[in-house]
Amino acid sequence: MNRRSLIGQRFGRLTVLEDSGERKNRLTVWRCRCNCGGERLVPTNGLTSGTVTDCGCVPKAPVTNRTAEDLTGRRFGSLTVLYRMENRKKRTQWMCRCDCGNQHPVTSLDLKQGNVKSCGCEKYAWTGGEDLTGRRFDRVVALYPVRKPHKGTSALWHCRCDCGREFDTAAYSLLTGATHSCGCLTKELGGQLHTYLHELEDTCVESLIKCQKNFKNNTSGFRGVTVTRRGTYRVTINFQKRNYYLGTFKTFQAASDARLDAEKSLHAGFVQAYQGWQELAAADPAWAADNPFYYRVKRENGAFCVETNSPDRP
């Protein structure tokens, strides 16, 4: 308990008269008289901190109305600022038009710091920007896109399977050969899917062959390349159920080149090696039976080292 007596002391326009006998948060509450004649009860910390200096007779000074920087007409990413709106949570807000045509409200802070660069349409970007309408992928025909993201990387497409069932699947799955049917194919094969796809060394050959394209499957616009908070580019590649970190680069060109080099060593190298093994196997089935295809990768000193029994080594 604070036992210090403040009787007779002045705090701004207030003079302390007596201890009111009340307590607030274990602090003494004092009865004070203002210069205007009014009285007010104030706890010790309200007086000593200077928070309370009058009985309320003095109006509070208005908050300075700072003029916000005019952003009208300026571009931020895909957004062009149209006009100022009402403040949102005490922050200046602007109505912007995205390059896609949509209008979207954004605060000044988000615009200037680059937190918001579009209306959100980038999340719905189609993989590779391709229109898949009417295209056939084995048993599946793509009908129309579903305007919502799939794990933030690829648009969903509504498709019809030859069995008659309609379903949604990612564009990336269609283009890479991961989706062949609505699921009926697996049931028909009765667990014999490996006879339909060549799954070797934890790798689907068909997927690698169809994946030799520049899919825009993330925010950077290039597969395996992501933009960090610092504005650099982080590069990874997935192969044989392992994710390899290739490094972080200052420029997009350096990052995409690093990714392409890794694909040449791993993806294209695997396909080349397997096709070479197939030719040898067709010519000598006995040798193929004794020498099943293998393709193993090790990462040493920043480089990929490949071990394979294919005559066509990458």
C-alpha positions as CSV (number, residue, x, y, z in Angstrom):
1,M,0.0,0.0,0.0
2,N,1.2,3.5,-0.9
3,R,1.3,5.5,2.4
4,R,3.0,8.6,1.0
5,S,0.8,11.7,1.7
6,L,0.1,13.9,-1.2
7,I,-2.2,16.3,0.7
8,G,-1.6,19.9,-0.3
9,Q,0.5,19.1,-3.4
10,R,-0.5,20.4,-6.8
11,F,-0.6,18.3,-10.0
12,G,-1.4,20.5,-12.9
13,R,-4.7,22.2,-12.1
14,L,-5.5,19.9,-9.2
15,T,-4.7,20.3,-5.5
16,V,-4.9,17.3,-3.3
17,L,-7.3,17.8,-0.4
18,E,-7.5,14.5,1.4
19,D,-7.4,10.7,1.3
20,S,-10.9,9.5,0.2
21,G,-10.5,6.2,1.9
22,E,-10.9,4.3,-1.3
23,R,-8.3,2.1,-2.9
24,K,-7.7,1.3,-6.6
25,N,-5.2,-1.5,-7.3
26,R,-4.0,-1.1,-3.7
27,L,-3.2,2.6,-4.3
28,T,-4.7,5.5,-2.4
29,V,-7.4,7.4,-4.1
30,W,-7.2,11.2,-3.4
31,R,-10.0,13.8,-3.4
32,C,-8.7,16.8,-5.4
33,R,-10.0,20.2,-6.2
34,C,-9.5,21.8,-9.6
35,N,-8.8,25.5,-10.3
36,C,-12.3,25.7,-11.8
37,G,-13.8,24.6,-8.4
38,G,-14.7,21.1,-9.5
39,E,-13.5,18.0,-7.6
40,R,-12.3,14.7,-8.7
41,L,-11.1,11.4,-7.2
42,V,-7.7,10.4,-8.6
43,P,-5.5,7.4,-7.6
44,T,-1.8,8.1,-6.7
45,N,-0.4,6.9,-10.0
46,G,-2.8,9.1,-12.0
47,L,-1.3,12.2,-10.2
48,T,2.3,11.3,-10.0
49,S,2.5,10.1,-13.7
50,G,0.9,13.3,-14.9
51,T,-2.0,11.4,-16.6
52,V,-4.6,13.4,-14.7
53,T,-4.1,17.1,-14.4
54,D,-7.6,18.5,-14.2
55,C,-11.2,17.6,-13.3
56,G,-12.1,17.2,-16.9
57,C,-12.9,20.8,-17.5
58,V,-10.1,21.2,-20.0
59,P,-11.0,19.7,-23.4
60,K,-8.4,17.3,-24.8
61,A,-6.3,18.6,-27.7
62,P,-7.5,17.2,-31.0
63,V,-5.3,14.5,-32.6
64,T,-3.1,16.0,-35.3
65,N,-4.7,15.2,-38.7
66,R,-1.6,14.3,-40.7
67,T,-2.2,14.3,-44.5
68,A,-1.6,10.9,-46.0
69,E,0.7,10.7,-49.0
70,D,-1.4,10.7,-52.2
71,L,-0.8,7.4,-54.0
72,T,-3.4,8.0,-56.7
73,G,-2.2,6.6,-60.0
74,R,0.8,4.9,-58.7
75,R,1.5,1.2,-59.4
76,F,2.5,-1.5,-56.9
77,G,3.1,-4.8,-58.5
78,S,-0.1,-5.6,-60.5
79,L,-2.1,-2.9,-58.7
80,T,-2.9,0.6,-59.8
81,V,-4.2,3.0,-57.1
82,L,-7.5,4.5,-58.1
83,Y,-8.7,6.6,-55.1
84,R,-8.6,6.9,-51.3
85,M,-11.2,5.1,-49.1
86,E,-12.2,5.4,-45.5
87,N,-9.5,4.4,-43.1
88,R,-9.3,0.8,-41.9
89,K,-8.3,0.3,-38.3
90,K,-6.7,3.8,-38.3
91,R,-4.7,3.0,-41.4
92,T,-5.1,4.8,-44.7
93,Q,-6.8,2.6,-47.3
94,W,-6.8,2.8,-51.1
95,M,-9.0,1.2,-53.8
96,C,-6.8,-0.4,-56.4
97,R,-7.4,-2.0,-59.8
98,C,-5.5,-5.2,-60.5
99,D,-4.2,-6.0,-64.0
100,C,-6.7,-8.8,-64.1
101,G,-9.5,-6.2,-63.9
102,N,-10.7,-6.7,-60.3
103,Q,-10.8,-3.9,-57.8
104,H,-9.3,-4.5,-54.4
105,P,-8.9,-2.3,-51.2
106,V,-5.3,-2.2,-49.8
107,T,-3.8,-0.1,-47.0
108,S,-0.9,2.3,-47.7
109,L,1.4,0.2,-45.5
110,D,0.7,-3.0,-47.4
111,L,1.3,-1.3,-50.7
112,K,4.5,0.4,-49.7
113,Q,6.0,-2.6,-48.1
114,G,5.1,-4.9,-51.0
115,N,2.9,-7.1,-48.8
116,V,0.1,-6.9,-51.4
117,K,0.9,-6.9,-55.1
118,S,-2.4,-8.1,-56.7
119,C,-6.0,-8.7,-55.9
120,G,-5.2,-12.3,-55.1
121,C,-5.6,-13.6,-58.7
122,E,-2.0,-14.9,-58.6
123,K,-3.1,-17.6,-56.3
124,Y,-5.4,-18.8,-59.1
125,A,-2.8,-18.8,-61.8
126,W,-3.2,-21.8,-64.1
127,T,-0.2,-24.1,-64.2
128,G,1.9,-22.9,-67.2
129,G,-0.9,-20.5,-68.2
130,E,-2.4,-23.2,-70.4
131,D,-6.0,-23.6,-71.3
132,L,-6.7,-27.3,-70.8
133,T,-10.4,-27.2,-71.9
134,G,-11.3,-30.3,-74.0
135,R,-7.8,-31.8,-73.7
136,R,-7.5,-35.5,-73.0
137,F,-5.2,-37.0,-70.4
138,D,-5.5,-40.8,-70.7
139,R,-9.0,-41.5,-69.5
140,V,-9.7,-38.0,-68.4
141,V,-11.0,-35.0,-70.3
142,A,-10.6,-31.5,-68.8
143,L,-13.9,-29.5,-68.9
144,Y,-13.3,-26.2,-67.2
145,P,-11.2,-24.6,-64.5
146,V,-12.4,-24.3,-60.9
147,R,-11.4,-20.9,-59.6
148,K,-9.7,-21.8,-56.4
149,P,-6.1,-22.7,-55.5
150,H,-4.9,-26.2,-54.9
151,K,-2.4,-26.0,-52.0
152,G,-1.4,-22.6,-53.3
153,T,0.4,-23.9,-56.4
154,S,-1.9,-25.0,-59.1
155,A,-5.5,-24.4,-60.3
156,L,-8.1,-27.1,-60.1
157,W,-9.8,-28.4,-63.2
158,H,-13.2,-30.0,-63.4
159,C,-12.8,-33.2,-65.4
160,R,-14.9,-36.1,-66.8
161,C,-13.5,-39.6,-66.7
162,D,-14.4,-42.2,-69.4
163,C,-16.3,-44.1,-66.8
164,G,-18.7,-41.1,-66.6
165,R,-17.7,-39.8,-63.2
166,E,-16.8,-36.1,-62.9
167,F,-14.2,-34.8,-60.4
168,D,-11.8,-32.0,-59.7
169,T,-8.0,-32.4,-59.9
170,A,-5.0,-30.1,-60.1
171,A,-3.7,-28.9,-63.5
172,Y,-0.2,-30.0,-62.4
173,S,-1.4,-33.5,-61.9
174,L,-2.9,-33.7,-65.4
175,L,0.1,-32.2,-67.1
176,T,2.7,-34.4,-65.3
177,G,0.7,-37.6,-65.9
178,A,0.0,-38.1,-62.2
179,T,-3.8,-38.3,-62.9
180,H,-4.9,-40.9,-65.4
181,S,-8.5,-41.5,-64.3
182,C,-11.0,-40.7,-61.5
183,G,-9.6,-43.7,-59.6
184,C,-11.4,-46.4,-61.6
185,L,-8.2,-47.4,-63.4
186,T,-6.5,-48.4,-60.1
187,K,-9.5,-50.5,-59.2
188,E,-9.6,-52.2,-62.6
189,L,-5.9,-53.0,-62.5
190,G,-6.4,-54.5,-59.1
191,G,-3.1,-53.3,-57.7
192,Q,-1.3,-53.9,-61.1
193,L,-0.7,-50.2,-61.7
194,H,3.0,-50.8,-62.0
195,T,2.3,-52.6,-65.3
196,Y,0.7,-49.4,-66.6
197,L,3.3,-47.0,-65.2
198,H,7.0,-47.5,-65.0
199,E,7.7,-46.9,-61.3
200,L,11.4,-47.4,-60.9
201,E,13.8,-46.4,-58.1
202,D,10.9,-44.4,-56.4
203,T,10.4,-42.5,-59.7
204,C,7.6,-42.5,-62.2
205,V,9.2,-42.3,-65.7
206,E,6.1,-41.0,-67.4
207,S,5.8,-38.1,-64.9
208,L,9.4,-37.1,-65.7
209,I,8.9,-37.2,-69.4
210,K,5.8,-35.0,-69.2
211,C,7.3,-32.7,-66.7
212,Q,9.9,-31.2,-69.1
213,K,8.0,-27.9,-69.1
214,N,8.2,-24.6,-67.4
215,F,5.2,-24.9,-65.1
216,K,4.3,-21.7,-63.1
217,N,3.5,-23.7,-60.0
218,N,4.5,-21.2,-57.4
219,T,4.7,-17.5,-56.7
220,S,8.1,-17.0,-58.4
221,G,6.7,-18.3,-61.7
222,F,9.2,-21.1,-62.0
223,R,9.1,-24.7,-60.6
224,G,11.2,-25.3,-57.6
225,V,12.0,-21.6,-57.1
226,T,10.4,-19.7,-54.2
227,V,10.9,-16.0,-53.2
228,T,12.1,-15.5,-49.6
229,R,11.1,-12.6,-47.4
230,R,14.5,-11.0,-48.2
231,G,13.7,-11.0,-51.9
232,T,16.2,-13.7,-52.7
233,Y,15.3,-16.9,-54.6
234,R,15.5,-20.3,-52.8
235,V,15.9,-23.3,-55.1
236,T,15.0,-27.0,-54.4
237,I,14.3,-30.1,-56.5
238,N,12.5,-33.3,-55.5
239,F,13.8,-36.6,-56.8
240,Q,13.3,-40.2,-55.6
241,K,11.2,-39.0,-52.6
242,R,14.0,-36.7,-51.5
243,N,14.1,-33.0,-51.5
244,Y,17.4,-31.4,-52.4
245,Y,18.3,-27.8,-51.5
246,L,20.2,-26.2,-54.4
247,G,21.0,-22.9,-52.8
248,T,19.6,-19.3,-52.5
249,F,20.4,-16.8,-55.2
250,K,20.1,-13.1,-55.5
251,T,18.6,-13.1,-59.1
252,F,15.8,-15.0,-60.6
253,Q,17.9,-15.9,-63.6
254,A,20.6,-17.5,-61.5
255,A,18.0,-19.4,-59.5
256,S,16.2,-20.7,-62.6
257,D,19.5,-21.7,-64.2
258,A,20.4,-23.7,-61.1
259,R,17.1,-25.5,-61.2
260,L,17.4,-26.3,-64.9
261,D,20.9,-27.7,-64.4
262,A,19.6,-30.0,-61.6
263,E,16.8,-31.2,-63.8
264,K,19.2,-32.0,-66.5
265,S,21.3,-34.1,-64.1
266,L,18.4,-35.8,-62.4
267,H,15.1,-35.8,-64.3
268,A,16.4,-35.8,-67.9
269,G,19.4,-37.9,-66.9
270,F,17.1,-40.5,-65.4
271,V,14.9,-40.7,-68.5
272,Q,17.9,-41.0,-70.8
273,A,19.4,-43.7,-68.7
274,Y,16.2,-45.7,-68.5
275,Q,15.6,-45.5,-72.2
276,G,19.1,-46.7,-72.9
277,W,18.5,-49.6,-70.5
278,Q,15.2,-50.4,-72.2
279,E,17.0,-50.7,-75.6
280,L,19.6,-53.1,-74.2
281,A,16.9,-55.1,-72.3
282,A,14.9,-55.5,-75.6
283,A,18.0,-56.8,-77.3
284,D,19.0,-59.1,-74.5
285,P,16.1,-60.1,-72.1
286,A,18.4,-62.5,-70.3
287,W,20.8,-59.7,-69.4
288,A,17.9,-57.5,-68.3
289,A,16.6,-60.2,-66.0
290,D,19.9,-60.4,-64.2
291,N,20.5,-56.7,-64.3
292,P,17.4,-54.7,-63.2
293,F,17.7,-51.0,-63.9
294,Y,19.0,-48.8,-61.2
295,Y,19.8,-45.1,-60.9
296,R,21.1,-43.8,-57.6
297,V,22.0,-40.3,-56.8
298,K,24.4,-38.8,-54.2
299,R,25.1,-35.2,-53.5
300,E,28.7,-34.5,-52.8
301,N,30.4,-31.1,-52.6
302,G,27.4,-29.4,-54.1
303,A,27.3,-31.7,-57.2
304,F,25.1,-34.7,-58.1
305,C,26.9,-38.0,-58.5
306,V,25.0,-40.7,-60.4
307,E,25.5,-44.4,-60.3
308,T,23.6,-46.5,-62.9
309,N,23.9,-49.7,-64.9
310,S,22.5,-48.0,-68.1
311,P,24.8,-47.8,-71.1
312,D,23.5,-44.3,-71.7
313,R,24.8,-42.5,-68.7
314,P,23.7,-38.9,-68.2
